Amino acid sequence: MERFDAFLLVSFGGPEKHDDVIPFLENVLRGRNVPRERMLAVAEHYYHFDGRSPINDQNRALMAELQKVLKLPIYWGNRNWHPMLADTIRQMRDDGVKRAVAFATSAFGSYSGCRQYQENIAAALAAVAAEDPSKPMPEIVKIRPFSGHPLFVEAMADRVRTALTQLPDARIIFTAHSIPDAMADASPYVQELQAASKKVAGAVGVSDWTLAYQSRSGPPTQPWLEPDIADELKRKPGDVVIAPIGFLSDHMEVMYDLDVEARELCDELGIHMVRAGTVETHPAMIRMIAELSEVEPDKCPGCCAPMMRPR
């Protein structure tokens, strides 16, 4: 294979100050039928933390760790906030990058977590290429979703194991971002979440576990994945470790929906709750990313393209 000469971190992005919040959310929701009042309600989650999402700082920390082990220059571009992906690809072009491997901060195969990142990369490449067709553009090859990778499971299991030291007999509720049922039906999202959760629960020796969802944003008339984390907490009282397996870092949905809302509900219900950490810069994650960056990513039309359902 032709070797990679750069590494591209592709992420969601997040606001870093109060004035960024509304423009950021408008970017996120552009083209989606989400009422403005819902957007303003979500904005309050960010204002609860002074308008600063932790995700950009977490990506900076990830790059700092990767810089210690990768032999490639590292670039970073976001889907929804600065540094924007097109700006980063323009810089890569100007730096003479020929072939880059891209790592998106999403472990599971869904439209928004996989195929949309491929579309974002393609759109940014096209936009930059159109500015000056005479300049050669880099090839960018995205690493496939990696929820089944043993090092991802190892990192998440270690986070859950640490949480269990505080509540040794607790059951585990794994959580992931809810998505519309129609989107879930056209992807391996739920199957991959179930498989990864089962592996992590097995690794920590817990048989009492379930998968729930959080951070729903669609209209009430549209079916989204359930059960919601709040409903699951009400369904079965008792000590619980909440493990946000569907998130790679403690960004806003984790901090607000779990550390604020779910904790308040647990306090009301008299439930002892510990929230497990996300994998973030766990050494196993750094080793995994380094390994995946050194080999040609598997071609996976089934992991990002729409699944073909039998008629």
C-alpha positions as CSV (number, residue, x, y, z in Angstrom):
1,M,0.0,0.0,0.0
2,E,1.0,3.6,-0.4
3,R,2.0,4.9,3.1
4,F,0.1,7.6,4.9
5,D,1.9,10.9,5.4
6,A,-0.5,12.6,7.8
7,F,-3.1,11.8,10.5
8,L,-6.5,13.6,10.5
9,L,-8.6,13.8,13.7
10,V,-12.2,14.4,12.7
11,S,-14.7,15.4,15.4
12,F,-18.1,17.0,16.1
13,G,-16.8,20.3,17.5
14,G,-18.2,22.4,20.3
15,P,-18.5,26.0,21.5
16,E,-15.8,27.5,23.6
17,K,-17.6,30.6,24.9
18,H,-21.1,31.9,25.5
19,D,-21.3,33.7,22.2
20,D,-20.4,30.6,20.3
21,V,-23.4,28.5,21.5
22,I,-26.2,29.6,19.1
23,P,-24.0,29.7,16.0
24,F,-22.7,26.3,16.9
25,L,-26.2,24.8,17.4
26,E,-27.4,26.4,14.1
27,N,-24.6,24.6,12.4
28,V,-25.5,21.3,14.1
29,L,-29.2,21.7,13.2
30,R,-28.9,23.1,9.7
31,G,-31.3,21.2,7.4
32,R,-33.0,19.4,10.3
33,N,-36.6,20.0,11.3
34,V,-35.9,20.9,14.9
35,P,-38.0,23.7,16.5
36,R,-36.1,26.8,17.6
37,E,-37.5,26.5,21.1
38,R,-35.8,23.0,21.3
39,M,-32.5,24.6,20.2
40,L,-32.8,27.3,22.8
41,A,-33.5,24.6,25.4
42,V,-30.3,22.8,24.4
43,A,-28.4,26.1,24.5
44,E,-29.2,26.3,28.2
45,H,-27.3,23.1,28.8
46,Y,-24.2,24.8,27.4
47,Y,-24.9,28.0,29.4
48,H,-25.0,25.8,32.5
49,F,-21.2,25.3,31.8
50,D,-20.6,29.0,30.8
51,G,-21.0,28.2,27.1
52,R,-17.9,26.0,26.9
53,S,-18.1,22.5,25.7
54,P,-15.3,20.3,26.9
55,I,-15.0,18.4,23.6
56,N,-12.4,20.7,22.0
57,D,-10.1,20.5,25.0
58,Q,-10.5,16.7,25.1
59,N,-9.5,16.6,21.4
60,R,-6.4,18.7,22.2
61,A,-5.5,16.2,25.0
62,L,-6.0,13.3,22.6
63,M,-3.7,14.8,20.0
64,A,-1.1,15.5,22.7
65,E,-1.1,11.8,23.6
66,L,-1.1,10.7,20.0
67,Q,1.8,13.0,19.2
68,K,3.9,10.9,21.6
69,V,3.3,7.7,19.6
70,L,2.5,8.6,16.0
71,K,5.2,9.2,13.4
72,L,2.8,11.4,11.4
73,P,1.9,15.1,11.5
74,I,-1.5,15.5,13.1
75,Y,-4.3,17.7,11.8
76,W,-7.7,18.3,13.4
77,G,-11.0,19.4,11.8
78,N,-14.5,19.5,13.1
79,R,-18.0,19.0,11.6
80,N,-19.7,21.9,13.4
81,W,-17.2,24.3,14.9
82,H,-13.7,25.6,14.6
83,P,-11.3,24.3,13.5
84,M,-13.6,23.5,10.6
85,L,-12.8,20.5,8.5
86,A,-12.6,22.5,5.2
87,D,-10.1,24.9,6.7
88,T,-8.0,22.0,8.0
89,I,-8.0,20.2,4.6
90,R,-7.0,23.4,2.9
91,Q,-4.0,23.6,5.3
92,M,-3.2,19.9,4.5
93,R,-3.3,20.6,0.8
94,D,-1.0,23.6,1.2
95,D,1.4,21.6,3.3
96,G,1.7,19.0,0.5
97,V,-0.1,16.1,2.3
98,K,-0.7,13.4,-0.2
99,R,-2.5,10.6,1.7
100,A,-3.9,10.9,5.2
101,V,-5.6,8.4,7.5
102,A,-8.7,9.9,9.3
103,F,-9.9,8.9,12.7
104,A,-13.4,10.1,13.6
105,T,-14.4,10.4,17.3
106,S,-17.2,7.8,17.1
107,A,-16.9,4.1,17.7
108,F,-20.2,2.9,16.4
109,G,-21.7,2.5,12.9
110,S,-24.6,4.8,12.4
111,Y,-25.3,7.6,9.8
112,S,-24.2,10.4,12.1
113,G,-21.3,8.5,13.7
114,C,-19.8,7.1,10.5
115,R,-21.3,7.8,7.0
116,Q,-21.9,11.5,7.7
117,Y,-18.2,11.9,8.6
118,Q,-17.3,10.3,5.2
119,E,-19.7,12.8,3.6
120,N,-18.2,15.7,5.6
121,I,-14.7,14.7,4.4
122,A,-15.9,14.4,0.8
123,A,-17.7,17.8,0.9
124,A,-14.7,19.5,2.4
125,L,-12.4,18.1,-0.2
126,A,-14.7,19.1,-3.0
127,A,-15.1,22.7,-1.6
128,V,-11.3,23.2,-1.2
129,A,-10.6,21.6,-4.6
130,A,-13.0,24.0,-6.3
131,E,-11.1,27.0,-5.0
132,D,-8.1,26.2,-7.1
133,P,-8.4,23.1,-9.3
134,S,-4.8,23.3,-10.3
135,K,-3.6,22.3,-6.8
136,P,-3.4,18.5,-6.0
137,M,-5.7,17.4,-3.1
138,P,-4.8,14.9,-0.5
139,E,-6.5,11.5,-0.4
140,I,-8.2,10.9,3.0
141,V,-9.0,7.3,4.1
142,K,-11.3,7.0,7.1
143,I,-10.8,4.3,9.7
144,R,-13.9,2.2,10.1
145,P,-16.0,2.1,13.3
146,F,-14.0,0.2,16.0
147,S,-16.4,-0.7,18.8
148,G,-15.4,-4.4,18.5
149,H,-11.7,-3.7,18.8
150,P,-10.3,-5.4,21.9
151,L,-8.4,-2.3,23.0
152,F,-11.6,-0.2,23.0
153,V,-13.3,-2.9,25.1
154,E,-10.3,-2.9,27.4
155,A,-10.4,0.8,27.9
156,M,-14.1,0.9,28.6
157,A,-13.9,-2.1,30.9
158,D,-11.2,-0.3,32.9
159,R,-13.4,2.8,33.3
160,V,-16.3,0.6,34.5
161,R,-14.1,-1.4,36.8
162,T,-13.0,1.8,38.5
163,A,-16.6,2.9,39.0
164,L,-17.5,-0.4,40.5
165,T,-15.0,0.0,43.2
166,Q,-17.3,2.6,44.6
167,L,-20.5,0.5,44.2
168,P,-19.3,-3.2,43.9
169,D,-22.8,-4.7,43.7
170,A,-24.3,-2.2,41.3
171,R,-25.9,-3.1,38.1
172,I,-24.6,-1.4,34.9
173,I,-26.6,0.8,32.6
174,F,-24.7,1.4,29.4
175,T,-25.8,4.5,27.5
176,A,-25.5,5.8,24.0
177,H,-27.0,8.7,22.1
178,S,-30.5,7.9,20.9
179,I,-31.2,8.2,17.2
180,P,-34.4,7.8,15.2
181,D,-35.6,4.3,14.8
182,A,-35.5,4.6,11.0
183,M,-31.8,5.6,11.2
184,A,-31.1,2.7,13.6
185,D,-32.8,0.2,11.3
186,A,-30.5,1.2,8.4
187,S,-27.3,0.7,10.4
188,P,-25.6,-1.8,12.7
189,Y,-25.7,0.8,15.6
190,V,-27.8,-1.2,18.1
191,Q,-26.2,-4.5,17.3
192,E,-22.7,-3.0,17.8
193,L,-23.8,-1.3,21.1
194,Q,-25.2,-4.5,22.4
195,A,-22.1,-6.5,21.4
196,A,-19.7,-4.0,23.0
197,S,-21.7,-3.7,26.2
198,K,-21.8,-7.5,26.6
199,K,-18.1,-7.7,26.2
200,V,-17.4,-4.9,28.7
201,A,-19.9,-6.4,31.2
202,G,-18.2,-9.8,30.8
203,A,-14.7,-8.3,31.2
204,V,-15.7,-6.8,34.6
205,G,-17.7,-9.8,35.7
206,V,-21.2,-8.2,35.9
207,S,-24.2,-10.1,34.6
208,D,-26.8,-7.5,35.5
209,W,-26.6,-4.9,32.8
210,T,-28.8,-3.2,30.2
211,L,-28.5,-0.7,27.4
212,A,-30.4,2.6,27.5
213,Y,-30.4,5.8,25.5
214,Q,-30.0,9.5,26.2
215,S,-30.0,12.9,24.6
216,R,-33.0,12.5,22.3
217,S,-33.7,15.6,20.3
218,G,-36.4,14.7,17.8
219,P,-40.1,15.6,17.8
220,P,-42.4,13.5,20.1
221,T,-44.2,12.1,17.1
222,Q,-41.0,10.5,15.7
223,P,-39.9,7.2,17.2
224,W,-36.4,7.1,18.6
225,L,-34.4,4.4,20.3
226,E,-35.6,3.5,23.8
227,P,-35.6,3.0,26.8
228,D,-34.5,6.5,27.8
229,I,-32.0,6.5,30.7
230,A,-34.6,8.2,33.0
231,D,-37.2,5.5,32.3
232,E,-34.7,2.8,32.9
233,L,-33.7,4.3,36.3
234,K,-37.3,4.4,37.3
235,R,-38.0,0.9,36.1
236,K,-35.5,-0.8,38.5
237,P,-34.3,0.9,41.6
238,G,-31.0,0.0,43.2
239,D,-27.3,0.9,43.0
240,V,-26.3,1.6,39.5
241,V,-23.2,2.4,37.5
242,I,-24.0,4.4,34.4
243,A,-21.4,3.8,31.7
244,P,-21.6,6.1,28.6
245,I,-20.2,3.5,26.2
246,G,-21.5,5.4,23.1
247,F,-19.3,8.4,23.8
248,L,-15.6,8.7,23.6
249,S,-15.2,11.7,25.8
250,D,-17.1,13.5,28.6
251,H,-18.7,16.1,26.3
252,M,-21.9,18.0,26.8
253,E,-24.4,15.2,26.5
254,V,-22.5,13.2,29.1
255,M,-22.0,16.1,31.5
256,Y,-25.5,17.5,31.4
257,D,-27.7,14.5,30.7
258,L,-26.0,12.2,33.0
259,D,-24.0,14.2,35.6
260,V,-26.8,16.7,36.1
261,E,-30.2,15.3,35.0
262,A,-29.7,11.6,35.7
263,R,-28.0,12.3,39.0
264,E,-30.8,14.6,40.1
265,L,-33.3,11.8,39.2
266,C,-31.2,9.2,41.1
267,D,-31.2,11.6,44.2
268,E,-35.0,11.9,44.0
269,L,-35.4,8.1,43.7
270,G,-32.9,7.3,46.4
271,I,-30.6,5.5,44.0
272,H,-26.9,5.4,44.6
273,M,-25.3,6.2,41.3
274,V,-21.7,6.4,40.0
275,R,-21.0,7.5,36.5
276,A,-18.2,5.6,34.8
277,G,-15.7,7.7,32.8
278,T,-15.4,7.6,29.0
279,V,-12.4,6.1,27.3
280,E,-10.9,9.5,26.4
281,T,-7.0,9.2,26.4
282,H,-6.9,5.8,28.1
283,P,-3.6,4.2,27.2
284,A,-5.4,1.3,25.5
285,M,-7.2,3.8,23.2
286,I,-4.0,5.5,22.3
287,R,-2.5,2.1,21.4
288,M,-5.6,1.3,19.4
289,I,-5.5,4.5,17.4
290,A,-1.8,4.1,16.7
291,E,-2.3,0.6,15.5
292,L,-5.2,1.5,13.2
293,S,-3.2,4.4,11.8
294,E,-0.4,2.1,10.6
295,V,-2.5,-0.3,8.5
296,E,-4.8,0.2,5.5
297,P,-8.3,0.6,6.9
298,D,-10.7,-2.3,6.0
299,K,-13.1,-1.5,3.2
300,C,-16.4,-1.6,4.8
301,P,-19.4,-0.7,2.6
302,G,-21.7,-2.3,5.1
303,C,-20.5,-0.3,8.1
304,C,-21.2,3.2,6.7
305,A,-23.4,2.8,3.7
306,P,-27.2,2.3,4.2
307,M,-28.0,-1.3,5.0
308,M,-30.0,-3.1,2.3
309,R,-33.1,-4.7,3.8
310,P,-34.7,-7.7,2.1
311,R,-38.0,-6.9,0.5
